[in-house]
Amino acid sequence: MAEDRVLRVRTLLDAVRAEGRNALTAPEGKVIADAYAIAVPGEELATDVDEAVACAARFGGPVVMKIVSPDILHKTDAGGVIVGVQGAADVRAAFHRIVENARAYDPQARIDGVQVQELLPKGQEVIVGAVTDPTFGKVVAFGLGGVLVEVLKDVTFRLAPVDADEALSMLDSIRSAEILRGVRGAPAVDRWAIAEQIRRVSELVADFPEIAEVDLNPVIATPEGAVAADIRVILADGAPKERRKYGREEILTSMRRLMQPSSVAVIGASNEQGKIGNSVMRNLVDGGFSGEIHPVNPKADDILGRKAYKSVTDVPGEVDVAVFAIPAKFVASALEEVGRKGIPNAVLIPSGFAETGEQELQDEIVAIAERHGIRLLGPNIYGYYSTWQDLCATFCTPYDVKGGVALTSQSGGIGMAILGFARTTKTGVSAIVGLGNKSDLDEDDLLTWFGEDPHTECIAMHLEDLKDGRAFVEAARATVPKKPVVVLKAGRTAAGAKAAGSHTGALAGDDAVYDDILRQAGVIRAPGLNDMLEYARALPVLPAPKGDNVVIITGAGGSGVLLSDAVTDNGLSLMEIPSDLDAAFRKFIPPFGAAGNPVDITGGEPPSTYEATIRLGLEDPRIHALVLGYWHTIVTPPMVFAELTARVVAEFRERGIEKPVVASLAGDVEVEEACQYLYERGVVAYPYTTERPVAVLGAKYRWARSAGLLGGGS
């Protein structure tokens, strides 16, 4: 049966292509709908007015009449749709008016006739569609439909194909999800019927890559089912270029030699200060890299006390990485030598490739690399740090604080911001990698490696685009169950929507698709650079929560209100305090304080009140996370609060009770030192902000859900 439907659709699409068309007519759309069991109303094509009358009579009720023309894509714009036509006289009049409107709209258009379609009952209008995203390939969409679809833009996306459960989850992912469940006395729609329309459309586009866009708009959803009133299918102009694929083991093998090399060659090494080749050499030597360092420069015998070689082919033994510090125009010939030497990795620092319009030059080096089996990092990068190897292969400042955070960036400037942040916050890193133009190695390669790297606990990535969104999603899904992945996606534009031929295509702006699919992959999307860095710093510090109940303990009522807002904004759940727990908290707070949630102990309380309430919050197994709001007073100074909090948290940790604890400290400048003290001891604390600690806690919760440690989706 499946083969039969594929053959029917293949025959139809080939015929459309043979006519030089890329848009299917409504009757052709009906053939596809029938093949894939996409529910559509009864309809017939009338080539003249008498046929139209006969068709309408067979349906026996009001009908919709639409122009059928391969040259008129937007029928409504052409005045080619009339709804609710009933009776022979009205059918005749409507037929003539539709044809006249179409001829006025486009005198050259070929008119095949008028479609006569059953009028569907009133119901909730939704849109189901699919587009070909340049990053992610076939993507299926669902949202509220009808004429307001492009105004409301209440739509969600998934990678196609989707299964029944994933299709059903899309119904809950739009802002207006409650409408589908029935509001103000309206009945709920048949959710499974809508989900089936989504699933079948996703199957269709997965089976036929040449279908660029599919639009079912509107789909009329009622308690009895979901029927597409209109189906639009658009074919792609050409096949997308296939990217070379590498298997997981291939990636791990080459990445291991890149990140844990025994021998590095520096092509363009120099004794002259101020040259990139000198900076890279100095960083490698001064950074304490214990492997072999081979300078390559045809004009030098000795560089920084090490024997220099005229060519990389002269270097003795195996070399794992060649770092390029020569002008772009010399890279291709040097890369050929790297290939002949059998070096598996080339780190291309030079700029002057695709980013400056020199795409041919970049294509040339990619072709050379593929021919020799070399993986390329860059070009146009600052280099990379592999701290656990004491490897600093960059022309930037060195960094040697080893830790669990791996950071990547497409931009050199952002890379240096990462470096400065790591240094000032004492964030230990496992690696900092520049990606630049991503001529070859990109985020999915790095995710695959860092997912297995025992030194890496959290991965944070700044990216402007993804070369292969599906490969990234696959790598992220394999990594997220083991460790968090944080992404800062730059460029919130809707450039992809401009040339769309359907409503779905117009809705599929770059950022909307990225947002949904990154969430689907389980990664944490950071709204800004500082957020990405703070999430990366905090997530390894916080233990994973074991449930959704968040309790706020605060010494300041104002902070409590703001912290409550932040909890809601970050999708967290303020615990409803049961009566016995409420009574237990009340034992420790003054009569003018407030139990409930937030627990307001008031500002004048001594350290013992903070300690007793925090202790109770950690002790009660029904509480899963604590948010602390501290207010600087002389009664309980900042460092006193910090020391008691850290001591209590450490005591419970030794007893095997670990809960995420975040803190907001309001006060004079001493709170900064108190926050640092807390952070270093496993309590994520920030001065002068109620938003940041809760945002970090929210990020930890999103990861825990994606990793399957908590119920519910991400």
C-alpha positions as CSV (number, residue, x, y, z in Angstrom):
1,M,0.0,0.0,0.0
2,A,2.8,2.4,0.9
3,E,4.6,1.6,-2.3
4,D,1.4,2.2,-4.3
5,R,0.9,5.7,-2.8
6,V,4.5,6.6,-3.4
7,L,4.2,5.5,-7.1
8,R,1.0,7.6,-7.5
9,V,2.5,10.7,-6.1
10,R,5.8,10.1,-8.0
11,T,3.9,9.9,-11.3
12,L,2.0,13.1,-10.5
13,L,5.1,15.1,-9.5
14,D,7.0,13.9,-12.6
15,A,4.2,15.1,-14.8
16,V,4.1,18.5,-13.1
17,R,7.9,18.8,-13.5
18,A,7.6,17.8,-17.2
19,E,5.3,20.8,-17.7
20,G,7.9,23.1,-16.1
21,R,5.7,23.9,-13.1
22,N,6.6,24.0,-9.4
23,A,3.1,24.6,-8.0
24,L,0.4,22.0,-8.0
25,T,-3.2,22.8,-8.8
26,A,-6.0,22.0,-6.3
27,P,-7.1,18.8,-8.1
28,E,-3.4,17.6,-8.1
29,G,-3.3,18.5,-4.4
30,K,-6.3,16.3,-3.9
31,V,-4.5,13.3,-5.6
32,I,-1.7,13.7,-3.0
33,A,-4.1,14.1,-0.1
34,D,-6.0,10.9,-1.1
35,A,-2.7,9.0,-1.4
36,Y,-1.6,10.0,2.1
37,A,-5.1,9.8,3.7
38,I,-5.0,13.6,4.4
39,A,-8.6,14.4,5.1
40,V,-10.1,16.8,2.6
41,P,-13.7,17.6,1.7
42,G,-15.4,16.1,-1.4
43,E,-14.6,18.1,-4.5
44,E,-14.8,17.9,-8.3
45,L,-13.3,19.9,-11.1
46,A,-15.8,21.7,-13.4
47,T,-14.5,22.8,-16.8
48,D,-17.7,24.6,-17.7
49,V,-20.6,26.2,-16.0
50,D,-23.0,23.2,-16.6
51,E,-20.5,20.8,-15.0
52,A,-20.3,23.2,-12.0
53,V,-24.1,23.1,-11.5
54,A,-24.1,19.3,-11.8
55,C,-21.2,19.0,-9.3
56,A,-22.9,21.3,-6.8
57,A,-26.1,19.3,-7.1
58,R,-24.3,16.0,-6.3
59,F,-23.0,17.5,-3.0
60,G,-26.6,18.6,-2.2
61,G,-25.7,21.6,-0.1
62,P,-23.8,24.8,0.0
63,V,-20.4,24.6,-1.7
64,V,-17.1,26.5,-2.0
65,M,-15.9,27.4,-5.6
66,K,-12.3,28.1,-6.4
67,I,-10.3,28.9,-9.5
68,V,-8.0,26.1,-10.7
69,S,-5.0,27.5,-12.5
70,P,-1.3,26.4,-12.5
71,D,-0.4,30.1,-12.8
72,I,-2.4,31.5,-9.9
73,L,-0.9,30.4,-6.6
74,H,-2.8,32.7,-4.3
75,K,-6.4,32.1,-5.3
76,T,-8.0,34.5,-2.8
77,D,-5.8,37.4,-3.9
78,A,-7.1,36.8,-7.5
79,G,-10.8,36.9,-6.3
80,G,-10.9,33.2,-7.2
81,V,-12.7,31.9,-4.1
82,I,-16.4,32.2,-3.3
83,V,-17.8,30.5,-0.2
84,G,-21.3,29.3,0.6
85,V,-22.7,29.0,-3.0
86,Q,-26.1,27.3,-3.1
87,G,-28.6,26.7,-6.0
88,A,-28.1,26.5,-9.7
89,A,-28.4,30.2,-10.4
90,D,-25.9,31.1,-7.8
91,V,-23.5,28.4,-9.0
92,R,-23.7,29.8,-12.5
93,A,-23.1,33.4,-11.4
94,A,-20.2,32.4,-9.1
95,F,-18.5,30.3,-11.9
96,H,-18.6,33.3,-14.3
97,R,-17.4,35.8,-11.6
98,I,-14.5,33.6,-10.6
99,V,-13.3,33.1,-14.2
100,E,-13.6,36.8,-14.9
101,N,-11.7,37.8,-11.8
102,A,-8.9,35.3,-12.6
103,R,-8.6,36.7,-16.2
104,A,-8.5,40.3,-14.8
105,Y,-5.8,39.2,-12.3
106,D,-3.6,37.5,-14.8
107,P,-4.7,37.7,-18.5
108,Q,-2.0,35.1,-19.4
109,A,-3.0,32.5,-16.8
110,R,-4.1,29.1,-18.0
111,I,-7.4,28.3,-16.5
112,D,-8.2,24.6,-16.0
113,G,-11.7,25.2,-14.6
114,V,-13.3,25.8,-11.2
115,Q,-13.1,23.5,-8.2
116,V,-16.5,22.8,-6.6
117,Q,-16.0,21.7,-3.0
118,E,-18.2,20.6,-0.1
119,L,-18.7,23.5,2.4
120,L,-17.2,22.3,5.7
121,P,-19.1,23.0,9.0
122,K,-17.9,25.8,11.2
123,G,-15.0,24.9,13.5
124,Q,-11.7,26.0,14.8
125,E,-9.3,26.9,12.0
126,V,-5.8,25.6,12.3
127,I,-2.9,25.4,9.9
128,V,-0.8,22.3,9.2
129,G,2.2,22.5,6.9
130,A,5.8,21.7,6.0
131,V,8.7,23.6,4.7
132,T,12.3,23.0,3.7
133,D,14.4,24.9,6.1
134,P,18.0,25.7,4.8
135,T,19.4,24.5,8.2
136,F,17.2,21.7,9.3
137,G,15.7,20.3,6.1
138,K,12.1,19.1,6.2
139,V,10.2,20.8,9.0
140,V,6.6,20.3,9.9
141,A,4.5,23.2,11.3
142,F,1.3,23.6,13.3
143,G,-0.6,26.6,14.5
144,L,-3.8,28.6,14.5
145,G,-5.0,29.0,11.0
146,G,-7.2,31.1,8.8
147,V,-6.7,34.7,7.7
148,L,-4.9,35.7,10.9
149,V,-2.2,33.1,10.7
150,E,0.5,35.4,9.6
151,V,-0.5,38.1,12.0
152,L,-0.7,36.0,15.1
153,K,2.2,33.7,14.1
154,D,1.2,31.3,16.8
155,V,3.0,28.3,15.3
156,T,5.3,25.6,16.3
157,F,7.8,23.5,14.4
158,R,9.3,20.0,14.5
159,L,11.8,18.0,12.4
160,A,9.9,15.8,9.9
161,P,8.9,13.0,10.0
162,V,7.1,13.1,13.4
163,D,5.4,10.1,15.1
164,A,1.9,10.3,16.5
165,D,2.9,11.3,20.0
166,E,5.2,14.1,18.8
167,A,2.5,15.4,16.5
168,L,0.1,15.5,19.4
169,S,2.7,17.4,21.5
170,M,2.7,20.1,18.9
171,L,-0.9,21.0,19.8
172,D,0.2,21.9,23.3
173,S,3.2,23.9,22.1
174,I,1.3,26.9,20.8
175,R,0.4,29.9,22.9
176,S,-3.3,29.3,22.2
177,A,-3.3,25.6,23.1
178,E,-6.3,26.0,25.4
179,I,-8.6,27.1,22.5
180,L,-8.3,23.5,21.2
181,R,-9.5,22.1,24.5
182,G,-12.6,24.2,24.3
183,V,-13.2,27.6,25.9
184,R,-16.3,29.7,26.8
185,G,-18.6,26.8,26.2
186,A,-17.1,25.8,22.9
187,P,-16.5,22.0,22.6
188,A,-12.9,20.6,22.4
189,V,-11.7,19.6,19.0
190,D,-10.6,16.1,17.9
191,R,-7.0,16.4,18.8
192,W,-6.0,13.0,17.4
193,A,-7.5,13.9,14.0
194,I,-5.3,17.1,13.9
195,A,-2.3,15.1,15.0
196,E,-2.9,12.6,12.2
197,Q,-3.0,15.4,9.6
198,I,0.4,16.7,11.0
199,R,1.9,13.2,10.9
200,R,0.7,12.4,7.4
201,V,2.0,15.7,6.0
202,S,5.4,15.0,7.7
203,E,5.5,11.6,6.1
204,L,4.7,13.1,2.7
205,V,7.6,15.5,2.7
206,A,10.0,12.9,4.2
207,D,9.1,10.6,1.3
208,F,9.5,13.3,-1.4
209,P,12.5,15.6,-0.7
210,E,11.6,17.6,-3.9
211,I,8.4,18.9,-2.2
212,A,9.5,22.3,-0.8
213,E,6.3,23.4,0.9
214,V,3.0,22.0,1.9
215,D,0.1,24.1,3.2
216,L,-3.2,22.8,4.7
217,N,-4.9,26.1,5.5
218,P,-7.3,26.2,6.9
219,V,-7.8,22.8,8.5
220,I,-11.3,22.9,10.0
221,A,-11.1,21.1,13.4
222,T,-14.3,20.0,15.1
223,P,-15.2,17.5,17.8
224,E,-15.8,15.0,15.0
225,G,-12.5,15.4,13.1
226,A,-10.1,17.7,11.2
227,V,-10.5,18.3,7.4
228,A,-8.2,20.4,5.3
229,A,-10.3,23.0,3.3
230,D,-7.3,23.7,1.1
231,I,-4.1,22.0,0.2
232,R,-1.2,23.7,-1.5
233,V,2.0,21.9,-2.7
234,I,5.1,23.6,-4.0
235,L,8.1,21.9,-5.5
236,A,11.7,22.9,-5.0
237,D,13.7,24.5,-7.8
238,G,16.7,22.1,-7.4
239,A,18.2,19.5,-5.1
240,P,20.2,20.8,-2.1
241,K,23.9,20.2,-2.0
242,E,24.8,17.1,0.0
243,R,27.2,17.7,2.9
244,R,30.0,15.2,3.4
245,K,29.0,13.0,6.4
246,Y,31.4,11.5,8.9
247,G,30.5,8.6,11.2
248,R,30.7,8.9,15.0
249,E,33.9,6.8,15.3
250,E,35.5,8.8,12.5
251,I,34.7,12.0,14.3
252,L,35.9,10.8,17.7
253,T,39.2,9.5,16.2
254,S,40.1,12.8,14.5
255,M,38.9,14.9,17.4
256,R,40.9,12.9,19.9
257,R,44.1,13.7,17.9
258,L,43.0,17.4,17.7
259,M,42.2,17.8,21.4
260,Q,44.8,15.5,22.8
261,P,47.7,15.8,20.4
262,S,51.2,14.4,21.0
263,S,52.8,16.5,18.3
264,V,51.9,19.9,16.8
265,A,53.4,21.7,13.8
266,V,53.2,25.5,13.5
267,I,53.2,26.5,9.8
268,G,54.4,30.1,9.6
269,A,56.1,30.0,13.0
270,S,58.2,33.1,13.6
271,N,60.8,34.6,15.9
272,E,59.5,38.1,15.1
273,Q,57.3,39.5,17.9
274,G,54.0,40.9,16.7
275,K,53.5,38.1,14.2
276,I,50.7,35.6,14.7
277,G,53.2,32.7,14.1
278,N,55.3,34.0,17.0
279,S,52.3,34.4,19.3
280,V,51.1,30.8,18.6
281,M,54.6,29.4,19.2
282,R,55.0,31.4,22.5
283,N,51.7,30.2,23.8
284,L,52.4,26.6,23.0
285,V,55.9,26.8,24.6
286,D,55.1,29.0,27.6
287,G,51.8,27.1,28.2
288,G,53.7,24.0,29.1
289,F,52.5,21.7,26.3
290,S,54.3,18.5,27.0
291,G,54.1,17.1,23.4
292,E,56.4,17.9,20.5
293,I,56.3,21.4,19.0
294,H,57.6,21.7,15.4
295,P,58.1,25.2,13.9
296,V,57.8,25.3,10.1
297,N,59.4,28.3,8.3
298,P,61.5,28.0,5.1
299,K,63.5,31.1,6.1
300,A,64.6,30.1,9.7
301,D,66.8,27.4,11.2
302,D,65.7,27.9,14.8
303,I,62.5,29.4,16.4
304,L,62.3,30.0,20.1
305,G,65.1,27.5,20.7
306,R,63.5,24.8,18.6
307,K,64.7,23.4,15.2
308,A,62.7,24.9,12.4
309,Y,61.8,22.9,9.2
310,K,61.6,24.2,5.7
311,S,58.4,22.2,5.0
312,V,56.0,20.2,7.2
313,T,57.0,17.1,5.2
314,D,60.5,17.4,6.7
315,V,59.2,17.1,10.3
316,P,60.2,13.7,11.7
317,G,57.6,11.2,13.0
318,E,53.8,11.6,13.2
319,V,52.1,14.9,13.6
320,D,48.6,15.2,15.0
321,V,47.8,18.9,14.3
322,A,49.1,21.5,11.9
323,V,48.4,25.1,13.0
324,F,48.4,27.5,10.1
325,A,49.7,31.1,10.7
326,I,50.4,32.1,7.1
327,P,48.5,34.4,4.7
328,A,45.4,32.9,3.1
329,K,47.0,32.8,-0.4
330,F,49.6,30.3,0.8
331,V,47.3,28.0,2.7
332,A,46.3,25.7,-0.3
333,S,49.9,24.7,-1.2
334,A,50.9,24.2,2.4
335,L,47.7,22.1,3.0
336,E,48.8,19.8,0.2
337,E,52.0,19.2,2.1
338,V,50.1,18.5,5.3
339,G,48.1,16.0,3.3
340,R,51.2,14.3,1.9
341,K,52.6,14.1,5.5
342,G,49.3,12.4,6.6
343,I,48.5,14.9,9.3
344,P,44.8,14.5,10.2
345,N,43.9,18.0,11.5
346,A,44.6,21.5,10.2
347,V,43.8,24.6,12.4
348,L,43.4,27.5,10.0
349,I,43.9,30.8,11.8
350,P,44.2,33.0,8.7
351,S,41.3,35.2,7.5
352,G,40.7,36.1,3.9
353,F,38.4,33.3,2.8
354,A,34.6,33.1,2.5
355,E,34.1,35.9,5.1
356,T,35.7,38.4,2.7
357,G,34.0,37.0,-0.4
358,E,36.8,34.6,-1.3
359,Q,34.5,31.6,-1.5
360,E,36.5,29.9,-4.3
361,L,39.7,29.9,-2.2
362,Q,37.8,28.3,0.7
363,D,36.2,25.7,-1.6
364,E,39.7,24.9,-2.9
365,I,41.1,24.2,0.6
366,V,38.0,22.1,1.5
367,A,38.6,20.0,-1.7
368,I,42.3,19.5,-0.8
369,A,41.3,18.5,2.7
370,E,38.7,16.0,1.6
371,R,41.1,14.5,-0.9
372,H,43.7,13.9,1.9
373,G,41.3,13.1,4.7
374,I,42.2,16.2,6.7
375,R,39.7,17.7,9.1
376,L,39.7,21.5,9.0
377,L,39.1,23.8,12.0
378,G,38.4,27.4,10.7
379,P,39.5,29.3,8.7
380,N,39.3,32.8,10.3
381,I,39.7,31.8,13.9
382,Y,41.7,32.7,17.0
383,G,42.8,29.1,17.4
384,Y,41.9,26.8,20.3
385,Y,42.7,25.9,23.9
386,S,42.7,22.3,25.2
387,T,43.5,23.1,28.8
388,W,43.9,19.6,30.2
389,Q,46.7,19.1,27.6
390,D,48.2,22.5,28.6
391,L,47.7,23.3,24.9
392,C,47.2,27.0,23.9
393,A,47.2,27.1,20.1
394,T,46.1,30.7,19.7
395,F,47.4,34.2,19.1
396,C,45.3,35.5,22.0
397,T,46.1,35.6,25.7
398,P,46.8,32.2,27.4
399,Y,44.3,30.6,29.8
400,D,45.2,27.7,32.1
401,V,42.4,27.3,34.7
402,K,41.4,23.7,34.1
403,G,37.7,22.8,34.7
404,G,34.6,21.3,33.3
405,V,33.2,23.9,30.9
406,A,33.8,23.6,27.1
407,L,33.2,26.8,25.2
408,T,33.0,27.3,21.5
409,S,32.4,30.4,19.3
410,Q,32.1,31.3,15.7
411,S,33.5,34.8,16.4
412,G,37.0,35.8,17.6
413,G,35.6,38.8,19.5
414,I,33.1,36.6,21.3
415,G,35.9,34.1,22.0
416,M,37.9,36.7,23.8
417,A,34.8,37.7,25.8
418,I,34.5,34.1,26.8
419,L,38.1,34.1,27.9
420,G,37.8,37.3,30.0
421,F,34.6,36.0,31.7
422,A,36.2,32.7,32.5
423,R,39.2,34.4,34.1
424,T,37.3,37.0,36.1
425,T,34.8,34.5,37.4
426,K,37.4,31.8,38.0
427,T,35.5,29.4,35.7
428,G,37.5,26.3,35.0
429,V,37.4,25.3,31.3
430,S,38.2,22.1,29.5
431,A,38.4,23.8,26.1
432,I,37.8,27.0,24.2
433,V,37.5,26.5,20.5
434,G,37.1,29.0,17.7
435,L,35.0,27.8,14.7
436,G,35.1,30.8,12.3
437,N,33.9,30.0,8.9
438,K,33.2,26.3,9.7
439,S,34.5,25.1,6.4
440,D,34.5,21.6,7.8
441,L,34.6,21.0,11.6
442,D,31.5,22.5,13.3
443,E,29.3,22.2,16.3
444,D,28.1,18.6,15.8
445,D,31.7,17.4,15.6
446,L,32.6,19.2,18.8
447,L,29.4,18.1,20.6
448,T,30.2,14.5,19.7
449,W,33.7,14.9,21.2
450,F,32.7,16.9,24.3
451,G,29.9,14.5,25.0
452,E,32.5,11.7,25.5
453,D,35.2,13.9,27.1
454,P,35.5,13.0,30.8
455,H,36.9,16.5,31.5
456,T,33.8,18.2,30.2
457,E,30.7,18.6,32.3
458,C,28.9,21.3,30.4
459,I,29.1,22.6,26.8
460,A,28.3,26.2,25.8
461,M,28.2,27.3,22.1
462,H,27.9,30.7,20.5
463,L,26.8,30.2,16.9
464,E,25.5,32.4,14.0
465,D,24.2,29.5,12.0
466,L,24.4,25.7,11.7
467,K,25.7,24.0,8.6
468,D,23.7,20.8,9.2
469,G,20.9,21.3,11.7
470,R,19.9,17.6,11.6
471,A,23.5,16.5,12.5
472,F,23.5,19.0,15.3
473,V,20.2,17.7,16.7
474,E,21.4,14.1,16.5
475,A,24.7,15.0,18.3
476,A,22.8,17.1,20.9
477,R,20.3,14.3,21.6
478,A,23.2,11.9,22.2
479,T,24.9,14.4,24.5
480,V,22.1,16.0,26.6
481,P,21.3,12.9,28.6
482,K,24.9,13.0,29.9
483,K,25.6,16.8,30.3
484,P,24.0,20.1,29.5
485,V,24.4,21.9,26.2
486,V,23.8,25.7,26.2
487,V,23.5,27.5,22.9
488,L,23.5,31.3,22.1
489,K,22.1,31.6,18.6
490,A,22.8,35.0,17.1
491,G,20.6,36.6,14.5
492,R,16.9,36.6,15.4
493,T,15.8,37.5,11.9
494,A,13.1,36.1,9.7
495,A,15.1,36.2,6.5
496,G,13.9,32.8,5.5
497,A,10.3,34.0,5.2
498,K,10.8,36.5,2.4
499,A,10.5,34.3,-0.7
500,A,7.9,31.8,0.7
501,G,5.2,30.5,-1.5
502,S,2.8,29.4,1.2
503,H,1.5,30.6,4.6
504,T,3.7,27.9,6.3
505,G,6.8,29.2,4.5
506,A,6.1,32.7,5.5
507,L,5.8,31.7,9.1
508,A,9.0,29.7,9.1
509,G,11.4,32.6,9.8
510,D,14.9,31.5,10.8
511,D,14.6,32.1,14.5
512,A,11.1,30.6,15.0
513,V,12.4,27.3,13.6
514,Y,15.7,27.4,15.5
515,D,13.8,28.1,18.7
516,D,11.5,25.1,18.5
517,I,14.0,22.6,17.2
518,L,16.8,23.6,19.6
519,R,14.2,23.0,22.4
520,Q,13.3,19.7,20.7
521,A,16.9,18.7,20.7
522,G,17.1,19.3,24.5
523,V,19.6,22.2,24.4
524,I,19.2,25.2,26.6
525,R,18.9,28.4,24.5
526,A,20.5,31.4,26.2
527,P,19.0,34.8,25.4
528,G,22.3,36.7,25.5
529,L,26.1,36.2,25.7
530,N,26.3,36.8,29.5
531,D,23.4,34.4,30.0
532,M,25.2,31.7,28.1
533,L,28.3,32.2,30.1
534,E,26.5,32.3,33.4
535,Y,24.5,29.1,32.6
536,A,27.7,27.4,31.6
537,R,29.4,28.4,34.8
538,A,26.5,27.5,37.1
539,L,25.1,24.3,35.6
540,P,28.0,22.1,36.7
541,V,27.8,23.6,40.2
542,L,24.1,22.9,40.8
543,P,23.0,19.4,41.6
544,A,20.1,18.1,39.5
545,P,16.6,18.7,41.0
546,K,14.6,15.6,41.9
547,G,11.2,17.3,41.6
548,D,9.3,20.5,40.7
549,N,8.7,22.1,44.1
550,V,10.6,25.3,44.5
551,V,10.5,27.2,47.8
552,I,11.7,30.8,48.3
553,I,13.1,31.9,51.7
554,T,13.7,35.6,51.9
555,G,14.6,38.3,54.4
556,A,13.0,41.0,52.2
557,G,9.4,41.0,51.1
558,G,10.2,43.0,48.0
559,S,12.8,40.5,46.9
560,G,10.3,37.7,47.6
561,V,7.8,39.2,45.1
562,L,10.5,39.7,42.4
563,L,11.8,36.2,43.0
564,S,8.3,34.8,42.7
565,D,7.9,36.6,39.4
566,A,11.2,35.2,38.2
567,V,10.2,31.6,39.2
568,T,7.0,32.0,37.0
569,D,8.9,33.6,34.2
570,N,11.3,30.7,34.0
571,G,8.7,28.0,33.9
572,L,9.3,26.8,37.5
573,S,6.7,25.8,40.1
574,L,6.3,27.6,43.4
575,M,5.4,24.8,45.9
576,E,2.0,25.0,47.6
577,I,3.1,24.7,51.2
578,P,1.1,22.0,53.1
579,S,-0.2,22.9,56.5
580,D,2.3,20.9,58.5
581,L,5.3,22.4,56.7
582,D,3.7,25.9,57.0
583,A,3.5,25.3,60.8
584,A,7.1,24.1,60.9
585,F,8.3,27.3,59.1
586,R,6.2,29.5,61.4
587,K,8.1,28.2,64.5
588,F,11.2,30.1,63.2
589,I,9.8,33.4,61.9
590,P,8.4,36.3,63.9
591,P,4.7,36.9,64.1
592,F,4.9,39.8,61.6
593,G,6.7,37.6,59.1
594,A,4.9,35.5,56.6
595,A,4.9,31.8,56.0
596,G,3.5,30.4,52.7
597,N,5.7,30.7,49.7
598,P,7.8,32.9,49.7
599,V,8.7,32.3,53.3
600,D,9.4,35.9,54.5
601,I,11.5,35.8,57.7
602,T,11.8,39.6,57.6
603,G,15.0,41.6,57.5
604,G,15.8,42.1,61.2
605,E,16.3,38.4,62.0
606,P,19.5,37.0,63.3
607,P,21.7,34.4,61.5
608,S,19.9,31.6,63.5
609,T,16.6,32.3,61.7
610,Y,18.2,32.0,58.2
611,E,20.0,28.8,59.3
612,A,16.9,27.2,60.8
613,T,14.7,27.9,57.8
614,I,17.3,26.9,55.2
615,R,17.9,23.7,57.2
616,L,14.2,22.9,57.2
617,G,14.0,23.6,53.4
618,L,16.9,21.1,52.8
619,E,15.5,18.5,55.3
620,D,11.9,18.2,54.0
621,P,11.9,15.7,51.0
622,R,8.9,17.4,49.5
623,I,11.0,20.5,48.7
624,H,13.2,20.1,45.7
625,A,15.0,23.4,45.2
626,L,15.6,26.5,47.3
627,V,15.8,30.1,46.2
628,L,17.3,32.4,48.9
629,G,16.7,36.1,49.1
630,Y,19.2,37.9,51.4
631,W,19.0,41.5,52.6
632,H,22.1,43.1,54.0
633,T,21.7,44.1,57.6
634,I,24.2,44.6,60.5
635,V,22.2,41.9,62.4
636,T,23.2,39.3,59.8
637,P,26.1,40.6,57.7
638,P,26.8,39.2,54.2
639,M,29.7,37.0,55.0
640,V,27.9,35.6,58.1
641,F,25.0,34.7,55.8
642,A,27.3,33.2,53.2
643,E,29.3,31.1,55.7
644,L,26.2,29.7,57.5
645,T,24.5,28.9,54.2
646,A,27.6,27.1,52.7
647,R,28.1,25.2,56.0
648,V,24.5,23.9,56.1
649,V,24.5,23.0,52.4
650,A,27.8,21.1,52.9
651,E,26.5,19.3,55.9
652,F,23.4,18.0,54.0
653,R,25.6,17.1,51.0
654,E,27.7,14.9,53.3
655,R,24.4,13.2,54.4
656,G,23.6,12.5,50.8
657,I,20.9,15.2,50.5
658,E,21.7,17.4,47.5
659,K,19.3,20.0,46.2
660,P,19.9,23.0,43.9
661,V,20.2,26.2,46.1
662,V,20.5,29.6,44.4
663,A,20.7,33.0,46.2
664,S,20.0,36.7,45.5
665,L,22.0,39.0,47.7
666,A,20.9,42.7,48.0
667,G,23.1,45.0,49.9
668,D,26.3,47.0,50.0
669,V,29.5,46.0,48.2
670,E,30.3,43.3,50.7
671,V,27.6,41.1,49.1
672,E,29.9,40.6,46.1
673,E,32.5,38.8,48.2
674,A,29.7,36.8,49.9
675,C,28.4,35.7,46.5
676,Q,31.9,34.6,45.4
677,Y,32.3,32.6,48.6
678,L,28.9,30.9,48.1
679,Y,29.6,30.1,44.5
680,E,32.8,28.4,45.3
681,R,31.0,26.2,47.7
682,G,28.1,25.0,45.5
683,V,25.5,27.7,46.1
684,V,25.0,29.8,42.9
685,A,24.7,33.3,44.2
686,Y,24.4,36.8,42.6
687,P,24.5,40.3,43.9
688,Y,22.0,43.0,43.0
689,T,19.7,40.8,40.9
690,T,16.7,38.6,41.6
691,E,16.4,37.5,38.0
692,R,19.8,35.9,37.3
693,P,19.8,33.2,40.1
694,V,16.3,32.0,39.1
695,A,17.2,32.0,35.4
696,V,20.1,29.8,36.1
697,L,17.9,27.5,38.2
698,G,15.4,27.5,35.3
699,A,18.2,26.4,32.9
700,K,19.1,23.5,35.3
701,Y,15.5,22.4,35.4
702,R,15.2,22.6,31.6
703,W,18.3,20.4,31.2
704,A,17.0,17.9,33.9
705,R,13.8,17.5,32.0
706,S,15.5,17.1,28.6
707,A,17.9,14.5,30.2
708,G,14.9,12.5,31.4
709,L,15.6,13.2,35.1
710,L,12.3,14.8,35.7
711,G,8.8,14.2,34.2
712,G,7.5,16.4,31.4
713,G,9.1,18.0,28.3
714,S,11.7,20.7,28.0
